[in-house]
């Protein structure tokens, strides 16, 4: 059974700490990032970020978030909830986009989750105007299962959200 941190060719996915709070908050409150996530908005108070990350801390069970680092630099985060078919979510700093880091992080994270936890599948939701994230999920083996309106606190109203699913690998 794998344990943390998760290491790839370029990345380290490690449990978040209090030192990550300012970077996490700064990323999820960027309007162009917040609108792609369900629960954040540009005016989300920094004072709520620490307790939020503590609630989502790694404790050996589902429902946690990890920092994504490249060469010791904080690049973003990735997480999973504790639903029956857990949903993953992630965000990278805009200057880290376009280099395959999200694909590398998602693939490694999915492998870790299937190795460590008994679950039938992973899911993910991506807003219609985020084709880069859809491309990441497809490259990692996720298949689109439908489109439904979904709310983001970073948007003025519901928007089409593409739902994806990755079944547990055979074997």
C-alpha positions in Angstrom: 0.0 0.0 0.0 1.4 3.4 -1.0 1.7 6.2 1.5 2.2 9.9 1.4 3.9 11.8 -0.1 3.1 10.8 -3.6 6.1 11.3 -5.9 6.1 11.4 -9.7 8.8 12.4 -12.2 8.3 16.1 -11.5 5.9 16.4 -8.6 5.5 15.8 -4.9 1.9 15.6 -3.6 2.1 16.0 0.2 -0.3 16.8 3.0 -1.1 20.4 3.4 0.1 22.4 6.4 -0.6 25.8 7.9 2.2 27.2 5.8 0.1 26.4 2.7 -2.9 28.5 3.8 -1.8 31.8 2.1 -1.0 30.1 -1.2 -4.1 28.0 -1.2 -6.3 31.0 -0.4 -4.6 33.2 -3.0 -5.2 30.6 -5.7 -8.8 29.7 -5.0 -9.9 33.3 -4.7 -8.5 34.3 -8.1 -11.7 35.0 -10.0 -10.6 32.9 -13.0 -9.8 29.9 -10.7 -12.8 30.3 -8.3 -15.3 30.1 -11.1 -14.0 26.7 -12.0 -14.4 25.3 -8.5 -17.6 24.7 -6.6 -17.1 26.2 -3.2 -14.8 29.3 -3.5 -15.3 32.9 -4.5 -13.1 35.9 -4.9 -14.2 37.4 -1.5 -13.7 34.2 0.5 -12.0 35.4 3.7 -8.5 34.4 4.5 -9.6 33.7 8.1 -11.7 30.8 6.8 -8.9 29.2 4.8 -7.0 27.7 7.8 -10.0 26.0 9.4 -11.1 24.8 6.0 -7.8 23.2 5.3 -7.8 21.7 8.8 -11.2 20.1 8.1 -9.8 18.7 4.8 -6.4 17.5 6.3 -5.0 14.1 5.6 -6.1 11.7 8.4 -5.7 8.4 6.5 -9.3 8.4 5.2 -11.1 9.9 2.3 -11.9 13.7 2.3 -8.5 15.4 2.1 -6.4 17.8 0.0 -2.8 17.6 -0.9 -0.3 20.3 -1.9 1.2 19.9 -5.4 4.9 20.9 -5.5 7.3 21.0 -8.4 11.0 21.2 -7.5 10.0 22.4 -4.0 7.7 25.1 -5.4 4.0 25.2 -4.4 2.1 24.8 -7.7 -1.5 24.0 -6.5 -3.5 21.3 -4.8 -5.5 18.2 -5.4 -8.2 16.6 -3.3 -11.0 14.1 -2.9 -14.3 13.9 -1.0 -15.8 10.9 0.8 -18.8 10.2 -1.4 -19.6 6.6 -2.4 -17.9 7.3 -5.7 -15.5 9.9 -4.5 -15.1 13.1 -6.5 -11.6 14.6 -7.1 -10.9 18.3 -7.7 -7.7 20.2 -8.3 -6.3 23.6 -9.1 -2.9 24.7 -10.3 -1.5 28.2 -10.4 -2.1 29.7 -13.9 1.7 29.9 -14.6 1.9 26.1 -14.1 -0.7 25.5 -16.9 0.1 23.8 -20.2 3.1 21.7 -19.1 1.3 18.5 -18.2 1.5 19.0 -14.4 -2.3 18.5 -13.9 -2.3 15.3 -15.9 0.7 14.0 -13.9 -0.9 14.9 -10.6 -4.3 13.5 -11.4 -2.9 10.2 -12.7 -0.7 9.7 -9.6 -3.5 10.8 -7.3 -6.0 8.4 -8.9 -3.4 5.5 -8.6 -2.8 6.3 -5.0 -6.6 6.4 -4.2 -7.4 3.1 -5.9 -4.4 1.5 -4.2 -5.2 2.8 -0.7 -9.1 2.8 -0.7 -11.8 0.4 -1.7 -14.0 2.3 -4.1 -15.7 1.4 -7.3 -14.8 4.6 -9.2 -13.6 8.2 -9.0 -15.7 11.0 -10.4 -14.9 14.6 -11.4 -17.0 17.6 -12.6 -15.7 20.2 -15.0 -17.5 23.4 -16.0 -18.2 23.7 -19.8 -15.7 26.6 -20.2 -12.7 24.6 -18.8 -11.7 22.4 -21.8 -8.1 22.1 -20.4 -9.4 20.2 -17.4 -11.6 18.0 -19.5 -8.5 17.1 -21.6 -6.6 16.2 -18.4 -9.4 13.9 -17.2 -9.7 12.2 -20.6 -5.9 11.7 -20.8 -6.1 10.0 -17.3 -8.8 7.6 -18.5 -11.9 9.3 -17.2 -15.0 9.0 -19.4 -17.7 11.7 -19.7 -21.0 10.5 -18.3 -23.2 13.5 -18.9 -23.8 17.3 -18.4 -25.8 18.9 -15.7 -26.2 22.4 -14.3 -24.0 23.0 -11.3 -23.4 25.9 -9.0 -20.0 27.6 -8.3 -19.8 30.3 -5.6 -17.4 32.0 -8.1 -20.1 32.3 -10.8 -23.3 34.4 -10.9 -25.5 31.3 -11.4 -25.6 27.7 -12.4 -23.5 26.6 -15.4 -23.2 23.4 -17.5 -20.9 20.9 -15.8 -19.5 17.9 -17.5 -19.4 14.9 -15.3 -16.6 12.3 -15.6 -16.0 8.8 -14.1 -13.0 6.6 -13.9 -13.8 3.0 -12.9 -11.5 1.1 -10.6 -8.9 -0.6 -12.7 -9.3 -4.4 -13.2 -7.1 -6.6 -11.2 
